[in-house]
Structures are given as C-alpha cells and as structure tokens.
Amino acid sequence: MASIRLLISESFDPWFNLAVEEAIFRQMSVKQRVMFLWRNNDTVVIGRAQNPWKECNTRKMVQDGVKLARRRSGGGAVFHDLGNSCFTFMAGKPAYNKTVSTQIIIAGLAELGVIAQVAGRNDLVIRSAHGERKISGSAYFETHDRGFHHGTLLINTDLNRLASYLNPDPKKLISKGITSVRSRVMNLAEIDAGITHQKVCNAFANNFFNYYGEVVKAEIISPTNMPDLPGFIDVYAKQSSWEWNFGQAPTFSHILDTRFVWGGVELYFDIDKGKISASKIYTDSLDPSPLELFSQKLIGKKYQPATIKEIIAEIQVQYPDLNQQLIQLENWLVNEIT
C-alpha cells in the first residue's frame, strides 16, 4: 500500500464532494497521507456551528438555485463557484500537521508564480498594490487518531456573487453560534489570467509528491467512478439532508411584524435544531382565533416555507371565510423565512 494517495473529483456537487471527503476520512489508513482536490458549483458552505439564516442571503440563494452545504469543520461561511478550487489534506496522528499541508500549498502557488504568506490563524494572503488580499481560507477537523485540513483557493470566482450571497437579508434574528469574519479578497486571475484549476491541481500534486518523496497515480472520482468507500450512501444522505444543512443551526429567535388592512401581526419564533420550539402571536385582528391556531400548530415543525404553506392550508379548511387574509399571511411569512 502506497503511503500517499491523491484523489481528484470531477463532480461539482458540494454534497457529493463533502460526502467523499467524509467517507475517505473515516476509512483511510492512519498510516496514509491523502490529498483530495475538488470544486463546487454555486454553493454557500457554512461551518459546523453556524446559522445559515444569519450568515447567508437564503432568499437570494433560493431564487438563484444556490445550494447550502454544512461542513464538518468549524470556521465561517464561504461562496463556491467553479472559479474556486478546494483542497483537503488528511493524515493519521501523530503525523497530521497543518504546517506541512500549508507548506505544500505555498510551494504549489510559488510554482505558479504566486508568492503567498500565512496570515492570522487560517488564511493565505498576497501583497498587492492595494495592500494585503486574502486568496485562501482554511478550516480543520480532528479525531483522536486523525485530522484533516481543508480550504479554498480563489482563482476566478465571481466576487460580486460572493458578496451577494454572504450578506444576509436584514432579518430580526437573535442568534448564537459562530459568525463569519469578512476579509478583503482577490482572485489569482488578477495576478495571472492563465492560472486555472487544472494548473493548480498539477502544482499541488507535484509538491505533494515532492514533500513525501513518492509519486502515485491520481484517482479520479465522480458519481459514476467511485472508489470503495464503505458507508458512502449514508454519508451522502446526511450531507444532502435539510436536517444537517439547516437543522444543525444553533438555537435562535426570529421576530416578525407587519400590518395588513385587517390588522397588525407580531410573531415570535424560537428555533432549536431547525424546528420551531416556541411560537407566540399578537394581533389586533377582529378574529384572532385562526392566527392563534396557526401559532399553536407551528410548534415542533421545521422552520421552512413548506411548514407555513401546510399549516395555512389546514386552517383555510376550518376558516373558509378568512381565505384571503390567510393567503396574505402565508405570502408574507414565506417571504420572511425563506
């Protein structure tokens, strides 16, 4: 068995790539050193302890078909498109060393003519005419006998879209958990327009091989060309689930209020693990009964638009004369929590 392993994904599905990463990490030999190179298309990836409603413009993401993916490591929210390359280094302990993987990345970038430096705890920056600019961010995860270091590299990402999706809608959220720290970023294409994902993969592979003094054939991974990864189906099911990506959000509260022709409405949600744990409604409507029933029915349900639509449909059956009011309430709430 070779002491190193190089895997390159041809899939752009973030849930697939993160599931591959997880499955490899679980089943790899602690004596191996693994490098996994991959890209995601149109995705916001959040850290394990983050609240997507607080970190992202979830409404715009839904409109534009941008996926949400929660990774196993900590850190902040990042936007991925095909102009962004991702890397993962895995090793068993005690050989697992974040300094080693960082050295390989820096050496790979130097091969491409990019002089990068470590900044802060987990960023790589370059010096430009406009000061330091971040080109790469990293996050880490460890168990008792192994660890991984993964991160991103901005090659030609659409920075306007990055800013658009990582600026959340102004919602009245009272949230706990990790909040992203925004940095001034730039693409490597601003240094050299000829830098591509393939060139980055080649440079990283060269320096991975050089460091360990061994060369292996790259394993190309796609949904139709999978290595033997026990448990992958279950890992993918979790990675792509609402319960993992949204339901793992830290506890938070959402306060909503508006006024309709027929009365004002204030609604208070407490959300725990993506489900509404408490709900209270206040209104000066002449008939508050359907609104009070609506509030009661929310408890225990998922904090998502489908929940609102389902409960409003039930109440419309009981209160057909208030159908128009209930439609207005539904439209407002679906827009607010998307």
C-alpha positions in Angstrom: 0.0 0.0 0.0 1.4 3.4 -1.0 1.9 5.8 1.9 0.3 8.6 0.0 -3.0 8.9 -2.0 -4.2 11.6 -4.4 -7.9 11.9 -5.3 -9.4 14.4 -7.7 -13.2 14.9 -8.0 -14.9 15.6 -11.4 -18.2 16.3 -9.6 -19.3 19.8 -8.9 -21.9 18.8 -6.4 -21.0 20.1 -2.9 -22.9 17.4 -1.1 -21.2 14.7 -3.1 -17.7 16.2 -2.6 -18.1 16.7 1.1 -19.5 13.2 1.5 -16.5 11.8 -0.4 -14.2 13.8 1.9 -16.0 12.4 5.0 -16.0 8.8 3.7 -12.3 8.9 2.8 -11.5 10.4 6.2 -13.4 7.6 8.0 -11.9 4.7 6.1 -8.3 5.8 5.3 -5.4 4.1 7.0 -3.9 6.3 9.7 -0.5 5.5 8.0 -1.6 7.2 4.8 -1.3 10.8 3.7 -4.2 11.9 1.5 -4.7 14.9 -0.7 -8.2 15.5 -2.2 -8.8 18.2 -4.8 -12.3 19.3 -5.8 -14.6 22.1 -6.9 -18.2 23.0 -6.1 -20.7 24.9 -8.3 -22.8 27.7 -6.9 -22.8 26.9 -3.2 -22.5 28.6 0.1 -20.6 26.3 2.5 -21.0 27.1 6.2 -19.1 25.9 9.3 -20.4 23.3 11.7 -21.6 25.8 14.3 -23.1 28.4 12.0 -26.7 29.6 11.4 -27.4 29.8 7.7 -30.3 32.3 8.1 -27.9 34.6 10.0 -24.9 34.0 7.6 -26.4 33.9 4.2 -28.9 35.6 2.0 -31.0 32.4 1.9 -33.8 34.2 0.0 -31.5 35.1 -2.9 -29.9 31.6 -2.8 -33.3 30.0 -3.3 -34.1 32.4 -6.2 -30.8 31.7 -7.9 -30.6 27.9 -7.2 -27.5 28.2 -5.0 -27.1 25.2 -2.7 -26.3 25.3 1.0 -23.8 22.8 2.4 -22.6 22.5 6.0 -19.1 21.1 6.5 -17.9 19.1 9.5 -15.2 21.6 10.4 -15.6 25.0 12.1 -14.9 28.5 10.7 -17.0 30.8 8.6 -19.2 30.9 5.5 -17.7 30.9 2.0 -19.2 31.0 -1.5 -18.0 28.4 -4.0 -18.3 28.5 -7.8 -16.1 26.9 -10.5 -13.6 29.8 -10.2 -12.8 28.5 -6.7 -10.6 25.4 -6.0 -10.8 23.3 -2.9 -8.2 21.1 -1.3 -8.2 18.6 1.6 -5.2 17.1 3.3 -5.7 14.1 5.6 -3.3 12.2 7.8 -3.2 10.0 10.9 -1.7 11.1 14.1 1.0 12.0 15.2 2.0 12.8 11.5 -1.1 15.1 11.0 0.4 18.6 10.8 -1.3 21.7 9.5 2.0 23.3 8.9 3.0 20.6 6.4 -0.1 21.0 4.3 0.2 24.7 4.4 3.8 24.4 3.2 2.7 22.2 0.3 0.1 24.8 -0.8 2.5 27.7 -0.6 5.1 25.7 -2.6 2.4 24.9 -5.2 1.5 28.5 -5.5 5.1 29.5 -5.8 5.4 27.1 -8.7 2.7 29.1 -10.4 4.5 32.4 -9.7 2.3 33.4 -6.7 4.1 34.4 -3.5 1.6 33.7 -0.6 2.1 34.2 3.1 0.2 32.9 6.1 -1.9 35.5 7.9 -3.9 35.0 11.1 -4.9 31.5 12.0 -6.0 30.1 8.7 -5.7 32.5 5.8 -3.2 32.9 2.9 -2.7 36.4 1.6 -0.6 38.1 -1.1 0.7 41.6 -1.1 -0.9 43.8 -3.8 -0.7 47.4 -4.8 -3.9 47.8 -2.6 -2.4 46.1 0.4 -2.9 42.5 1.7 -5.6 40.5 0.0 -6.9 37.1 1.0 -6.7 34.3 -1.6 -7.3 31.3 0.6 -9.0 30.3 3.8 -8.8 27.0 5.7 -10.6 25.0 8.4 -9.7 22.0 10.4 -11.1 18.9 12.0 -9.5 16.3 14.3 -10.5 13.0 15.9 -8.4 11.0 18.4 -6.3 9.3 15.7 -6.5 11.5 12.6 -7.2 15.0 11.3 -7.8 17.0 8.1 -7.1 20.5 6.8 -9.3 21.7 4.0 -9.7 25.1 2.4 -10.4 27.2 -0.7 -8.4 29.0 -3.3 -9.8 31.9 -5.2 -8.8 31.6 -8.9 -11.5 33.4 -10.8 -14.6 33.4 -8.5 -17.4 35.9 -9.2 -16.7 38.2 -6.3 -19.9 40.1 -6.8 -21.9 37.0 -6.3 -19.8 36.1 -3.3 -20.7 39.4 -1.7 -24.4 39.0 -2.7 -24.9 35.6 -1.0 -22.8 36.2 2.1 -24.7 39.3 3.0 -27.8 38.1 4.8 -31.2 39.7 4.4 -31.8 42.1 7.3 -34.0 39.9 9.5 -34.7 40.4 13.2 -32.7 37.3 14.3 -31.3 36.9 17.7 -28.7 34.2 17.2 -26.0 32.3 19.0 -23.1 30.5 17.2 -20.1 31.4 15.1 -20.3 34.5 12.9 -18.1 34.8 9.8 -15.3 37.4 9.7 -15.3 39.1 6.3 -11.9 39.7 4.7 -10.8 41.7 1.6 -10.3 39.1 -1.1 -8.9 38.8 -4.6 -8.6 36.2 -7.4 -5.3 34.8 -8.6 -6.5 35.6 -12.1 -5.7 39.3 -11.2 -2.1 38.2 -10.9 -2.0 35.8 -13.9 -5.1 35.2 -16.1 -3.5 31.9 -17.2 -3.9 30.2 -13.8 -6.6 27.5 -13.9 -8.0 24.8 -11.7 -6.0 22.2 -13.6 -2.8 24.1 -13.2 -3.4 24.4 -9.5 -4.1 20.7 -9.2 -0.9 19.9 -11.1 1.2 22.2 -9.0 -0.3 21.0 -5.7 0.2 17.3 -6.8 3.9 18.0 -7.7 4.6 19.5 -4.4 2.6 16.8 -2.5 4.8 14.2 -4.2 8.0 16.1 -3.7 7.3 16.5 0.0 6.7 12.8 0.6 9.2 11.6 -1.9 6.7 9.4 -3.7 4.6 9.5 -6.8 1.2 7.9 -7.2 -1.5 7.9 -9.9 -4.4 10.2 -9.3 -7.7 8.5 -8.5 -10.4 10.4 -10.5 -13.7 10.4 -8.7 -17.2 11.0 -10.0 -20.7 9.6 -9.2 -20.1 7.0 -11.9 -16.5 6.3 -11.0 -16.3 5.7 -7.2 -13.5 4.1 -5.2 -14.5 1.7 -2.5 -15.9 3.9 0.2 -17.9 1.9 2.8 -20.9 3.8 4.1 -20.8 6.5 1.4 -24.6 6.3 0.6 -25.4 7.0 4.2 -22.9 9.8 4.5 -24.2 11.4 1.3 -27.8 11.1 2.6 -26.8 13.0 5.7 -24.7 15.6 3.9 -27.6 16.4 1.5 -30.3 16.5 4.1 -32.2 19.5 5.4 -31.7 18.2 8.9 -27.9 18.6 8.6 -27.6 21.7 6.4 -30.3 23.8 8.1 -31.4 21.7 11.2 -28.0 21.9 12.8 -28.2 25.6 13.2 -27.6 26.9 16.8 -30.7 28.0 18.7 -32.0 31.4 17.7 -35.1 33.5 17.7 -36.9 35.3 14.9 -39.2 38.3 15.5 -41.6 39.3 12.7 -44.1 42.1 12.5 -46.3 43.7 9.8 -49.6 45.4 9.3 -52.4 44.3 7.0 -55.7 46.1 6.2 -57.4 43.7 8.6 -54.9 44.1 11.5 -51.4 44.1 12.7 -49.5 40.9 13.4 -46.4 40.2 15.6 -45.0 36.7 15.6 -42.2 35.4 17.8 -40.4 32.2 17.0 -37.8 30.2 19.0 -35.9 27.8 16.7 -33.9 24.8 18.1 -32.2 22.4 15.7 -34.1 23.9 12.8 -37.5 23.3 14.4 -39.9 25.8 16.0 -39.8 25.1 19.7 -41.9 28.1 20.8 -44.3 30.4 19.0 -46.4 33.4 20.1 -48.6 35.7 18.1 -50.1 39.1 18.9 -52.7 40.7 16.7 -55.4 43.4 16.8 -57.4 41.4 14.2 -61.1 41.3 14.9 -61.0 37.5 14.8 -57.7 36.3 16.3 -58.7 32.6 16.5 -57.2 31.4 13.2 -54.0 33.2 14.0 -53.8 31.7 17.4 -54.4 28.3 16.0 -51.7 28.9 13.4 -49.2 29.8 16.1 -50.0 26.6 18.1 -49.6 24.4 15.0 -46.2 25.8 14.3 -44.6 24.2 17.4 -42.5 21.2 16.6 -42.5 21.9 12.9 -39.5 22.7 10.6 -38.6 26.3 10.2 -39.2 26.4 6.4 -41.7 27.8 3.9 -43.3 24.3 3.4 -44.4 24.4 7.0 -46.2 27.7 6.6 -48.0 26.5 3.5 -49.0 23.2 5.0 -50.5 24.8 8.2 -52.2 27.6 6.3 -53.9 25.1 4.1 -55.2 23.2 7.1 -56.6 26.4 8.7 -58.2 27.5 5.4 -60.4 24.4 5.6 -61.6 25.5 9.1 -62.0 29.2 8.2 -63.0 29.4 4.6 -64.5 32.9 5.1 -61.0 34.2 6.0 -59.3 32.7 3.0 -58.0 36.0 1.6 -56.5 37.0 4.9 -54.8 33.7 5.3 -53.3 33.9 1.8 -51.8 37.3 2.7 -50.4 35.9 5.9 -48.9 33.0 4.1 -47.3 35.1 1.4 -45.7 37.4 4.0 -44.4 34.6 6.2 -43.0 32.5 3.3 -41.1 35.6 2.1 -39.8 36.4 5.6 -38.3 32.9 6.5 -37.0 31.9 3.1 
